Amino acid sequence: MRILKSHPLLRLVNSYLIDSSEPSNISYLWNFGSLLAVCLVVQIVTGVTLAMHYNPNVLEAFNSIEHIMRDVNNGWLVRYLHSNTASAFFFLVYLHIGRGIYYGSYRSPRTLVWAIGTVILIVMMATAFLGYFSPYGQMSLWGGYICITNLISAIPWIGQDVVESKNGFSVNNATLNRFFALHFVLPFVLAALALMHLIALHDTAGSASNPLGVSGNYDRLPFAPYFLFKDLITIFIFIFVLSLFVFFMPNYLGDSENYVMANPMQTPPAIVPEWYLLPFYAILRSIPNKLLGVIAMFSAILAIMLLPVADIGRSKGLQFRPLNKIAFYVFVANFLVLMQLGAKHVESPFIEFGQISTILYFAHFVFIVPFVSLLENTLIDLSFQQDLGSTK
């Protein structure tokens, strides 16, 4: 045990994973961080393994994936682990963000932790978007390259020139190589950001959030063995659920069009990204102007950065704030509606529903949260004054 305290590296590990104290009442909702760390490790290990056999060439990319699936020992397992863990990664990230919003994890002094988390979300989406292009199937080509090209070309004055100078007028080997190189490098950037996220979290450990939203400094327990064992329980459950997808329904979350080799001359019936990008894709499509749509899509991701400013409530979290709690569940329901609309054809009535849901999405951060917080503060003041008057 002495070496854990004296060795420079082990001392750091000990301070994070063994001696770090946490509020005794935190629930399993605080386990998403460890699950996301497991996902990141799985993605990096399987991604590096796949890169050893993948050929980023427009003529060979699709065949190299088939080679991995059919000829490489356990290549199918590595590929299905990589693709299904990507979906699990985003599912857990959305739950992690939702838990952070509900329990007010964005409030001071954890604003920096929240900001780094937002950057991590953006880098994750960029990594997933670029990785979706790698198999070079029909949906990879049209949903990946075409969407990315449209995003860049929306930049005023220079957008179209940048697209043509970097990729020419069509998809070629240079395009595929650049996308694959970025997809390979970004997970390591993601790991560095995750470490920064953890360091910022550790520096504010004294203000750790908990289900009651009150100070947790009075009743704390060391991370090991209590919370370490708690994390292992959810990790085992996660591995079990992931195994069900990998072994029994590995293609359930994929698009059938992506199992056909890319053909630039044939447009798929519907161009859609992966399910975890659908809400932001729905926001992009809900605005007729391309530039404004791109701005709205990126703003939808960055909108969560408004919460530390927008939430002016006196108590941390929504546990004892019924009006804000209702607003939160309406926001979650609207997010799920956007996810459904992103997979629909661009036609009436889905266009109108998408525009209404987009307005409601941004209104939550800009108007609803500040207004409801102010209303709750006023009601608390009135209740306090009534109680004070009754005691007199």
C-alpha positions as a LaTeX table, in Angstrom:
\begin{tabular}{lrrr}
\hline
Residue & $x$ (\AA) & $y$ (\AA) & $z$ (\AA) \\
\hline
Met1 & 0.00 & 0.00 & 0.00 \\
Arg2 & 2.93 & 2.34 & 0.64 \\
Ile3 & 3.95 & 2.30 & $-3.04$ \\
Leu4 & 0.50 & 3.65 & $-3.97$ \\
Lys5 & 1.26 & 6.75 & $-1.91$ \\
Ser6 & 4.91 & 7.22 & $-2.90$ \\
His7 & 5.18 & 6.36 & $-6.61$ \\
Pro8 & 4.33 & 9.48 & $-8.72$ \\
Leu9 & 2.13 & 7.69 & $-11.28$ \\
Leu10 & 0.53 & 5.23 & $-8.87$ \\
Arg11 & $-0.15$ & 8.05 & $-6.44$ \\
Leu12 & $-2.17$ & 9.80 & $-9.14$ \\
Val13 & $-4.12$ & 6.60 & $-9.90$ \\
Asn14 & $-4.68$ & 6.07 & $-6.18$ \\
Ser15 & $-6.07$ & 9.59 & $-5.75$ \\
Tyr16 & $-8.59$ & 9.03 & $-8.55$ \\
Leu17 & $-9.63$ & 5.38 & $-8.20$ \\
Ile18 & $-9.05$ & 4.43 & $-4.55$ \\
Asp19 & $-8.85$ & 7.27 & $-2.04$ \\
Ser20 & $-11.07$ & 9.76 & $-3.87$ \\
Ser21 & $-14.07$ & 10.45 & $-1.63$ \\
Glu22 & $-17.60$ & 10.70 & $-2.98$ \\
Pro23 & $-20.98$ & 11.53 & $-1.40$ \\
Ser24 & $-22.41$ & 8.38 & 0.12 \\
Asn25 & $-25.86$ & 8.87 & $-1.43$ \\
Ile26 & $-24.96$ & 8.98 & $-5.14$ \\
Ser27 & $-26.97$ & 6.46 & $-7.15$ \\
Tyr28 & $-26.28$ & 4.25 & $-10.16$ \\
Leu29 & $-26.99$ & 7.28 & $-12.38$ \\
Trp30 & $-23.44$ & 8.39 & $-11.54$ \\
Asn31 & $-22.01$ & 5.25 & $-13.22$ \\
Phe32 & $-22.29$ & 6.53 & $-16.79$ \\
Gly33 & $-18.81$ & 8.04 & $-16.63$ \\
Ser34 & $-17.11$ & 4.67 & $-16.02$ \\
Leu35 & $-19.26$ & 3.04 & $-18.72$ \\
Leu36 & $-18.20$ & 5.73 & $-21.20$ \\
Ala37 & $-14.55$ & 5.09 & $-20.31$ \\
Val38 & $-15.09$ & 1.39 & $-21.12$ \\
Cys39 & $-16.69$ & 2.35 & $-24.45$ \\
Leu40 & $-13.75$ & 4.60 & $-25.35$ \\
Val41 & $-11.21$ & 1.86 & $-24.59$ \\
Val42 & $-13.20$ & $-0.70$ & $-26.63$ \\
Gln43 & $-13.47$ & 1.71 & $-29.56$ \\
Ile44 & $-9.75$ & 2.52 & $-29.60$ \\
Val45 & $-8.65$ & $-1.13$ & $-29.30$ \\
Thr46 & $-11.09$ & $-2.43$ & $-31.93$ \\
Gly47 & $-10.47$ & 0.58 & $-34.18$ \\
Val48 & $-6.70$ & 0.07 & $-34.22$ \\
Thr49 & $-7.24$ & $-3.65$ & $-34.92$ \\
Leu50 & $-9.58$ & $-2.89$ & $-37.84$ \\
Ala51 & $-7.15$ & $-0.32$ & $-39.25$ \\
Met52 & $-4.55$ & $-3.10$ & $-39.63$ \\
His53 & $-6.74$ & $-4.75$ & $-42.28$ \\
Tyr54 & $-8.68$ & $-1.81$ & $-43.74$ \\
Asn55 & $-7.70$ & $-0.33$ & $-47.12$ \\
Pro56 & $-8.78$ & 3.33 & $-47.56$ \\
Asn57 & $-9.19$ & 3.08 & $-51.33$ \\
Val58 & $-12.44$ & 3.73 & $-53.19$ \\
Leu59 & $-11.99$ & 0.48 & $-55.12$ \\
Glu60 & $-10.96$ & $-1.66$ & $-52.15$ \\
Ala61 & $-12.57$ & $-0.12$ & $-49.02$ \\
Phe62 & $-15.83$ & $-2.08$ & $-49.25$ \\
Asn63 & $-14.01$ & $-5.31$ & $-50.14$ \\
Ser64 & $-11.56$ & $-4.84$ & $-47.26$ \\
Ile65 & $-14.50$ & $-4.71$ & $-44.86$ \\
Glu66 & $-15.80$ & $-7.95$ & $-46.38$ \\
His67 & $-12.29$ & $-9.41$ & $-46.01$ \\
Ile68 & $-12.30$ & $-8.48$ & $-42.31$ \\
Met69 & $-15.72$ & $-10.05$ & $-41.85$ \\
Arg70 & $-15.01$ & $-13.30$ & $-43.74$ \\
Asp71 & $-11.27$ & $-14.02$ & $-43.76$ \\
Val72 & $-9.66$ & $-12.41$ & $-40.69$ \\
Asn73 & $-9.80$ & $-14.58$ & $-37.58$ \\
Asn74 & $-12.62$ & $-13.19$ & $-35.41$ \\
Gly75 & $-12.71$ & $-10.13$ & $-37.68$ \\
Trp76 & $-16.51$ & $-10.18$ & $-37.62$ \\
Leu77 & $-16.41$ & $-9.94$ & $-33.83$ \\
Val78 & $-14.04$ & $-6.96$ & $-33.86$ \\
Arg79 & $-16.08$ & $-5.14$ & $-36.51$ \\
Tyr80 & $-19.42$ & $-5.74$ & $-34.80$ \\
Leu81 & $-17.95$ & $-4.69$ & $-31.44$ \\
His82 & $-16.73$ & $-1.46$ & $-33.03$ \\
Ser83 & $-20.00$ & $-0.61$ & $-34.75$ \\
Asn84 & $-22.33$ & $-1.53$ & $-31.87$ \\
Thr85 & $-20.19$ & 0.08 & $-29.18$ \\
Ala86 & $-20.40$ & 3.33 & $-31.17$ \\
Ser87 & $-24.18$ & 3.26 & $-30.72$ \\
Ala88 & $-23.78$ & 2.35 & $-27.04$ \\
Phe89 & $-21.31$ & 5.23 & $-26.67$ \\
Phe90 & $-23.87$ & 7.79 & $-27.84$ \\
Phe91 & $-26.73$ & 6.20 & $-25.92$ \\
Leu92 & $-24.73$ & 6.47 & $-22.69$ \\
Val93 & $-23.53$ & 10.01 & $-23.52$ \\
Tyr94 & $-27.12$ & 11.19 & $-23.95$ \\
Leu95 & $-28.04$ & 9.57 & $-20.62$ \\
His96 & $-24.96$ & 11.14 & $-19.02$ \\
Ile97 & $-25.92$ & 14.60 & $-20.31$ \\
Gly98 & $-29.54$ & 14.10 & $-19.25$ \\
Arg99 & $-28.45$ & 13.15 & $-15.75$ \\
Gly100 & $-26.16$ & 16.20 & $-15.65$ \\
Ile101 & $-29.02$ & 18.50 & $-16.66$ \\
Tyr102 & $-31.45$ & 16.97 & $-14.18$ \\
Tyr103 & $-29.07$ & 17.19 & $-11.22$ \\
Gly104 & $-27.57$ & 20.55 & $-12.15$ \\
Ser105 & $-24.03$ & 19.31 & $-12.81$ \\
Tyr106 & $-23.43$ & 22.33 & $-15.06$ \\
Arg107 & $-23.64$ & 24.86 & $-12.23$ \\
Ser108 & $-20.64$ & 26.61 & $-10.67$ \\
Pro109 & $-18.00$ & 25.49 & $-9.79$ \\
Arg110 & $-18.41$ & 22.74 & $-12.39$ \\
Thr111 & $-18.92$ & 24.99 & $-15.41$ \\
Leu112 & $-15.48$ & 24.05 & $-16.80$ \\
Val113 & $-16.31$ & 20.34 & $-16.50$ \\
Trp114 & $-19.54$ & 20.99 & $-18.43$ \\
Ala115 & $-17.70$ & 23.01 & $-21.12$ \\
Ile116 & $-15.10$ & 20.27 & $-21.68$ \\
Gly117 & $-17.95$ & 17.73 & $-21.85$ \\
Thr118 & $-19.59$ & 19.79 & $-24.61$ \\
Val119 & $-16.32$ & 19.77 & $-26.60$ \\
Ile120 & $-16.13$ & 16.00 & $-26.09$ \\
Leu121 & $-19.65$ & 15.65 & $-27.54$ \\
Ile122 & $-18.68$ & 17.65 & $-30.64$ \\
Val123 & $-15.50$ & 15.61 & $-31.19$ \\
Met124 & $-17.49$ & 12.38 & $-30.72$ \\
Met125 & $-19.97$ & 13.42 & $-33.39$ \\
Ala126 & $-17.18$ & 14.36 & $-35.79$ \\
Thr127 & $-15.44$ & 11.03 & $-35.17$ \\
Ala128 & $-18.65$ & 9.04 & $-35.69$ \\
Phe129 & $-19.53$ & 11.01 & $-38.83$ \\
Leu130 & $-16.11$ & 10.33 & $-40.37$ \\
Gly131 & $-16.18$ & 6.69 & $-39.31$ \\
Tyr132 & $-19.55$ & 6.18 & $-40.96$ \\
Phe133 & $-17.88$ & 6.98 & $-44.27$ \\
Ser134 & $-15.17$ & 4.30 & $-43.90$ \\
Pro135 & $-17.18$ & 1.18 & $-45.00$ \\
Tyr136 & $-17.89$ & 2.95 & $-48.32$ \\
Gly137 & $-21.39$ & 1.57 & $-48.64$ \\
Gln138 & $-24.28$ & 3.38 & $-50.27$ \\
Met139 & $-25.39$ & 5.20 & $-47.13$ \\
Ser140 & $-21.76$ & 5.88 & $-46.15$ \\
Leu141 & $-21.18$ & 7.69 & $-49.42$ \\
Trp142 & $-24.40$ & 9.64 & $-49.61$ \\
Gly143 & $-25.01$ & 10.20 & $-45.90$ \\
Gly144 & $-21.38$ & 10.81 & $-45.03$ \\
Tyr145 & $-19.59$ & 12.53 & $-47.85$ \\
Ile146 & $-22.56$ & 14.36 & $-49.34$ \\
Cys147 & $-23.66$ & 15.74 & $-45.94$ \\
Ile148 & $-20.12$ & 16.80 & $-44.99$ \\
Thr149 & $-19.68$ & 18.43 & $-48.40$ \\
Asn150 & $-22.94$ & 20.33 & $-47.99$ \\
Leu151 & $-21.89$ & 21.51 & $-44.52$ \\
Ile152 & $-18.60$ & 22.90 & $-45.82$ \\
Ser153 & $-20.10$ & 24.36 & $-48.97$ \\
Ala154 & $-22.59$ & 26.32 & $-46.84$ \\
Ile155 & $-19.73$ & 28.56 & $-45.62$ \\
Pro156 & $-20.18$ & 31.92 & $-47.41$ \\
Trp157 & $-17.74$ & 32.88 & $-50.22$ \\
Ile158 & $-15.11$ & 30.20 & $-49.61$ \\
Gly159 & $-17.13$ & 27.03 & $-48.88$ \\
Gln160 & $-17.45$ & 25.69 & $-52.42$ \\
Asp161 & $-13.83$ & 26.50 & $-53.24$ \\
Val162 & $-12.67$ & 24.63 & $-50.13$ \\
Val163 & $-14.71$ & 21.54 & $-51.14$ \\
Glu164 & $-13.35$ & 21.51 & $-54.68$ \\
Ser165 & $-9.75$ & 22.22 & $-53.68$ \\
Lys166 & $-9.71$ & 19.46 & $-51.07$ \\
Asn167 & $-11.79$ & 16.76 & $-52.72$ \\
Gly168 & $-12.31$ & 17.74 & $-56.34$ \\
Phe169 & $-15.72$ & 17.35 & $-57.93$ \\
Ser170 & $-16.27$ & 13.75 & $-56.80$ \\
Val171 & $-15.25$ & 11.26 & $-54.13$ \\
Asn172 & $-11.73$ & 9.93 & $-54.73$ \\
Asn173 & $-8.93$ & 8.22 & $-52.85$ \\
Ala174 & $-7.74$ & 11.50 & $-51.35$ \\
Thr175 & $-11.20$ & 12.08 & $-49.86$ \\
Leu176 & $-11.39$ & 8.61 & $-48.33$ \\
Asn177 & $-7.81$ & 8.81 & $-47.02$ \\
Arg178 & $-8.39$ & 12.17 & $-45.34$ \\
Phe179 & $-11.63$ & 11.07 & $-43.73$ \\
Phe180 & $-10.08$ & 7.82 & $-42.49$ \\
Ala181 & $-6.96$ & 9.58 & $-41.14$ \\
Leu182 & $-9.11$ & 12.03 & $-39.19$ \\
His183 & $-11.30$ & 9.18 & $-37.92$ \\
Phe184 & $-8.18$ & 7.35 & $-36.70$ \\
Val185 & $-6.65$ & 10.38 & $-34.95$ \\
Leu186 & $-9.73$ & 11.93 & $-33.30$ \\
Pro187 & $-10.33$ & 9.10 & $-30.75$ \\
Phe188 & $-6.92$ & 9.86 & $-29.23$ \\
Val189 & $-7.90$ & 13.54 & $-29.04$ \\
Leu190 & $-11.11$ & 12.32 & $-27.41$ \\
Ala191 & $-9.09$ & 10.35 & $-24.84$ \\
Ala192 & $-7.05$ & 13.48 & $-24.01$ \\
Leu193 & $-10.24$ & 15.51 & $-23.60$ \\
Ala194 & $-11.73$ & 12.80 & $-21.39$ \\
Leu195 & $-8.64$ & 12.99 & $-19.19$ \\
Met196 & $-9.02$ & 16.78 & $-18.98$ \\
His197 & $-12.70$ & 16.26 & $-18.12$ \\
Leu198 & $-11.70$ & 13.89 & $-15.32$ \\
Ile199 & $-9.03$ & 16.25 & $-13.96$ \\
Ala200 & $-11.45$ & 19.19 & $-13.91$ \\
Leu201 & $-14.01$ & 16.95 & $-12.17$ \\
His202 & $-11.44$ & 15.83 & $-9.60$ \\
Asp203 & $-10.47$ & 19.43 & $-8.82$ \\
Thr204 & $-14.08$ & 20.20 & $-7.87$ \\
Ala205 & $-14.63$ & 16.95 & $-5.96$ \\
Gly206 & $-15.67$ & 18.91 & $-2.89$ \\
Ser207 & $-18.76$ & 20.14 & $-4.72$ \\
Ala208 & $-19.76$ & 16.73 & $-6.07$ \\
Ser209 & $-23.41$ & 16.61 & $-7.08$ \\
Asn210 & $-25.75$ & 14.07 & $-5.53$ \\
Pro211 & $-29.43$ & 13.10 & $-5.75$ \\
Leu212 & $-30.43$ & 15.59 & $-3.02$ \\
Gly213 & $-28.70$ & 18.58 & $-4.63$ \\
Val214 & $-27.20$ & 19.62 & $-1.29$ \\
Ser215 & $-23.63$ & 19.67 & $-0.06$ \\
Gly216 & $-22.15$ & 16.19 & 0.12 \\
Asn217 & $-19.19$ & 17.16 & 2.28 \\
Tyr218 & $-20.63$ & 15.76 & 5.50 \\
Asp219 & $-21.05$ & 12.09 & 4.59 \\
Arg220 & $-18.45$ & 10.79 & 2.12 \\
Leu221 & $-16.92$ & 7.40 & 1.36 \\
Pro222 & $-13.69$ & 6.44 & $-0.43$ \\
Phe223 & $-14.07$ & 5.41 & $-4.07$ \\
Ala224 & $-12.72$ & 1.91 & $-3.38$ \\
Pro225 & $-14.20$ & $-0.51$ & $-2.63$ \\
Tyr226 & $-17.73$ & 0.98 & $-2.43$ \\
Phe227 & $-18.11$ & 2.86 & $-5.70$ \\
Leu228 & $-15.58$ & 0.72 & $-7.56$ \\
Phe229 & $-17.78$ & $-2.33$ & $-6.92$ \\
Lys230 & $-20.85$ & $-0.31$ & $-7.89$ \\
Asp231 & $-19.21$ & 0.61 & $-11.21$ \\
Leu232 & $-18.28$ & $-3.03$ & $-11.86$ \\
Ile233 & $-21.94$ & $-4.06$ & $-11.53$ \\
Thr234 & $-23.06$ & $-1.69$ & $-14.30$ \\
Ile235 & $-19.99$ & $-2.60$ & $-16.42$ \\
Phe236 & $-20.97$ & $-6.29$ & $-16.29$ \\
Ile237 & $-24.57$ & $-5.41$ & $-17.22$ \\
Phe238 & $-23.29$ & $-3.24$ & $-20.08$ \\
Ile239 & $-21.08$ & $-6.09$ & $-21.40$ \\
Phe240 & $-24.06$ & $-8.47$ & $-21.24$ \\
Val241 & $-26.38$ & $-6.12$ & $-23.18$ \\
Leu242 & $-23.66$ & $-5.27$ & $-25.71$ \\
Ser243 & $-23.04$ & $-9.00$ & $-26.22$ \\
Leu244 & $-26.73$ & $-9.52$ & $-27.04$ \\
Phe245 & $-26.43$ & $-6.99$ & $-29.86$ \\
Val246 & $-23.03$ & $-8.21$ & $-31.11$ \\
Phe247 & $-23.91$ & $-11.92$ & $-31.18$ \\
Phe248 & $-27.65$ & $-11.96$ & $-31.89$ \\
Met249 & $-28.59$ & $-8.74$ & $-33.72$ \\
Pro250 & $-25.37$ & $-7.02$ & $-34.88$ \\
Asn251 & $-27.00$ & $-5.25$ & $-37.82$ \\
Tyr252 & $-30.16$ & $-4.16$ & $-36.02$ \\
Leu253 & $-29.06$ & $-0.52$ & $-35.71$ \\
Gly254 & $-27.46$ & $-0.32$ & $-39.17$ \\
Asp255 & $-28.97$ & 0.73 & $-42.50$ \\
Ser256 & $-29.47$ & $-1.99$ & $-45.11$ \\
Glu257 & $-28.28$ & 0.40 & $-47.84$ \\
Asn258 & $-24.83$ & 0.36 & $-46.25$ \\
Tyr259 & $-24.38$ & $-3.32$ & $-47.10$ \\
Val260 & $-24.30$ & $-2.43$ & $-50.80$ \\
Met261 & $-21.10$ & $-1.06$ & $-52.34$ \\
Ala262 & $-21.19$ & 2.72 & $-52.86$ \\
Asn263 & $-22.45$ & 3.86 & $-56.24$ \\
Pro264 & $-22.13$ & 7.61 & $-56.96$ \\
Met265 & $-24.60$ & 7.24 & $-59.85$ \\
Gln266 & $-27.47$ & 5.84 & $-57.77$ \\
Thr267 & $-29.08$ & 7.86 & $-54.99$ \\
Pro268 & $-30.64$ & 5.88 & $-52.09$ \\
Pro269 & $-34.39$ & 6.34 & $-51.53$ \\
Ala270 & $-33.70$ & 8.19 & $-48.24$ \\
Ile271 & $-30.42$ & 9.65 & $-47.02$ \\
Val272 & $-30.16$ & 9.41 & $-43.23$ \\
Pro273 & $-27.22$ & 9.33 & $-40.80$ \\
Glu274 & $-26.93$ & 6.92 & $-37.88$ \\
Trp275 & $-29.72$ & 7.07 & $-35.25$ \\
Tyr276 & $-27.66$ & 9.06 & $-32.73$ \\
Leu277 & $-27.28$ & 11.99 & $-35.14$ \\
Leu278 & $-30.93$ & 12.07 & $-36.23$ \\
Pro279 & $-32.14$ & 14.85 & $-33.83$ \\
Phe280 & $-29.53$ & 17.29 & $-35.14$ \\
Tyr281 & $-30.12$ & 16.14 & $-38.72$ \\
Ala282 & $-33.84$ & 16.91 & $-38.22$ \\
Ile283 & $-32.93$ & 20.44 & $-37.05$ \\
Leu284 & $-30.68$ & 20.87 & $-40.10$ \\
Arg285 & $-33.49$ & 19.84 & $-42.47$ \\
Ser286 & $-36.19$ & 21.90 & $-40.75$ \\
Ile287 & $-34.67$ & 25.19 & $-41.98$ \\
Pro288 & $-34.96$ & 25.85 & $-45.75$ \\
Asn289 & $-31.78$ & 27.96 & $-45.97$ \\
Lys290 & $-28.65$ & 25.76 & $-46.09$ \\
Leu291 & $-26.37$ & 28.15 & $-44.20$ \\
Leu292 & $-28.95$ & 28.85 & $-41.48$ \\
Gly293 & $-29.63$ & 25.13 & $-41.20$ \\
Val294 & $-25.93$ & 24.38 & $-40.61$ \\
Ile295 & $-25.73$ & 27.19 & $-38.03$ \\
Ala296 & $-28.85$ & 25.85 & $-36.28$ \\
Met297 & $-27.45$ & 22.31 & $-36.20$ \\
Phe298 & $-24.19$ & 23.36 & $-34.54$ \\
Ser299 & $-26.07$ & 25.77 & $-32.26$ \\
Ala300 & $-28.26$ & 22.86 & $-31.11$ \\
Ile301 & $-25.14$ & 21.13 & $-29.78$ \\
Leu302 & $-23.68$ & 24.27 & $-28.22$ \\
Ala303 & $-27.05$ & 25.26 & $-26.70$ \\
Ile304 & $-26.35$ & 23.16 & $-23.59$ \\
Met305 & $-23.60$ & 25.67 & $-22.77$ \\
Leu306 & $-26.35$ & 28.20 & $-22.04$ \\
Leu307 & $-27.60$ & 26.22 & $-19.03$ \\
Pro308 & $-25.11$ & 27.63 & $-16.46$ \\
Val309 & $-26.40$ & 31.11 & $-17.37$ \\
Ala310 & $-30.05$ & 30.28 & $-18.09$ \\
Asp311 & $-30.70$ & 28.35 & $-14.87$ \\
Ile312 & $-31.12$ & 31.04 & $-12.21$ \\
Gly313 & $-32.88$ & 28.77 & $-9.73$ \\
Arg314 & $-31.77$ & 28.92 & $-6.11$ \\
Ser315 & $-31.44$ & 25.18 & $-5.60$ \\
Lys316 & $-29.12$ & 22.89 & $-7.51$ \\
Gly317 & $-30.81$ & 20.34 & $-9.72$ \\
Leu318 & $-34.49$ & 19.74 & $-10.45$ \\
Gln319 & $-35.29$ & 17.33 & $-7.62$ \\
Phe320 & $-37.34$ & 19.87 & $-5.65$ \\
Arg321 & $-38.37$ & 22.13 & $-8.58$ \\
Pro322 & $-41.58$ & 20.65 & $-10.03$ \\
Leu323 & $-42.08$ & 23.21 & $-12.82$ \\
Asn324 & $-38.52$ & 22.82 & $-14.12$ \\
Lys325 & $-38.91$ & 19.07 & $-13.81$ \\
Ile326 & $-41.93$ & 19.20 & $-16.14$ \\
Ala327 & $-39.98$ & 21.40 & $-18.58$ \\
Phe328 & $-37.11$ & 18.86 & $-18.54$ \\
Tyr329 & $-39.36$ & 15.91 & $-19.39$ \\
Val330 & $-41.00$ & 17.94 & $-22.19$ \\
Phe331 & $-37.51$ & 18.66 & $-23.54$ \\
Val332 & $-36.61$ & 14.94 & $-23.45$ \\
Ala333 & $-39.85$ & 14.03 & $-25.24$ \\
Asn334 & $-39.19$ & 16.70 & $-27.87$ \\
Phe335 & $-35.64$ & 15.36 & $-28.38$ \\
Leu336 & $-37.08$ & 11.88 & $-29.04$ \\
Val337 & $-39.60$ & 13.38 & $-31.48$ \\
Leu338 & $-36.72$ & 15.07 & $-33.35$ \\
Met339 & $-34.97$ & 11.70 & $-33.50$ \\
Gln340 & $-38.01$ & 10.20 & $-35.18$ \\
Leu341 & $-38.45$ & 13.11 & $-37.57$ \\
Gly342 & $-34.81$ & 12.90 & $-38.67$ \\
Ala343 & $-35.52$ & 9.48 & $-40.20$ \\
Lys344 & $-38.64$ & 10.61 & $-42.08$ \\
His345 & $-38.87$ & 11.85 & $-45.67$ \\
Val346 & $-38.75$ & 15.60 & $-46.20$ \\
Glu347 & $-42.46$ & 16.05 & $-46.83$ \\
Ser348 & $-45.56$ & 17.40 & $-45.10$ \\
Pro349 & $-46.47$ & 17.07 & $-42.25$ \\
Phe350 & $-42.96$ & 16.07 & $-41.08$ \\
Ile351 & $-41.51$ & 19.40 & $-42.25$ \\
Glu352 & $-43.94$ & 21.39 & $-40.09$ \\
Phe353 & $-43.48$ & 19.06 & $-37.09$ \\
Gly354 & $-39.72$ & 19.40 & $-37.46$ \\
Gln355 & $-39.91$ & 23.20 & $-37.46$ \\
Ile356 & $-42.16$ & 23.22 & $-34.36$ \\
Ser357 & $-39.84$ & 20.79 & $-32.53$ \\
Thr358 & $-36.78$ & 22.85 & $-33.51$ \\
Ile359 & $-38.35$ & 26.04 & $-32.11$ \\
Leu360 & $-39.27$ & 24.19 & $-28.90$ \\
Tyr361 & $-35.72$ & 22.77 & $-28.61$ \\
Phe362 & $-34.04$ & 26.21 & $-28.69$ \\
Ala363 & $-36.82$ & 27.82 & $-26.63$ \\
His364 & $-36.05$ & 25.42 & $-23.78$ \\
Phe365 & $-32.57$ & 26.90 & $-23.30$ \\
Val366 & $-33.29$ & 30.52 & $-24.20$ \\
Phe367 & $-36.76$ & 31.15 & $-22.71$ \\
Ile368 & $-38.32$ & 28.23 & $-20.82$ \\
Val369 & $-35.52$ & 27.48 & $-18.32$ \\
Pro370 & $-34.94$ & 31.16 & $-17.30$ \\
Phe371 & $-38.67$ & 31.92 & $-17.12$ \\
Val372 & $-39.58$ & 28.81 & $-15.12$ \\
Ser373 & $-36.60$ & 29.35 & $-12.77$ \\
Leu374 & $-37.68$ & 32.95 & $-12.16$ \\
Leu375 & $-41.28$ & 31.82 & $-11.58$ \\
Glu376 & $-40.18$ & 29.19 & $-9.06$ \\
Asn377 & $-38.00$ & 31.73 & $-7.23$ \\
Thr378 & $-40.99$ & 34.08 & $-6.99$ \\
Leu379 & $-43.26$ & 31.32 & $-5.69$ \\
Ile380 & $-40.65$ & 30.37 & $-3.07$ \\
Asp381 & $-40.41$ & 33.99 & $-1.92$ \\
Leu382 & $-44.21$ & 34.27 & $-1.65$ \\
Ser383 & $-44.40$ & 31.00 & 0.28 \\
Phe384 & $-41.64$ & 32.15 & 2.63 \\
Gln385 & $-43.41$ & 35.46 & 3.25 \\
Gln386 & $-46.69$ & 33.66 & 3.99 \\
Asp387 & $-44.96$ & 31.31 & 6.43 \\
Leu388 & $-43.25$ & 34.25 & 8.09 \\
Gly389 & $-46.56$ & 36.12 & 8.38 \\
Ser390 & $-48.33$ & 33.11 & 9.87 \\
Thr391 & $-45.65$ & 32.72 & 12.56 \\
Lys392 & $-46.18$ & 36.34 & 13.65 \\
\hline
\end{tabular}
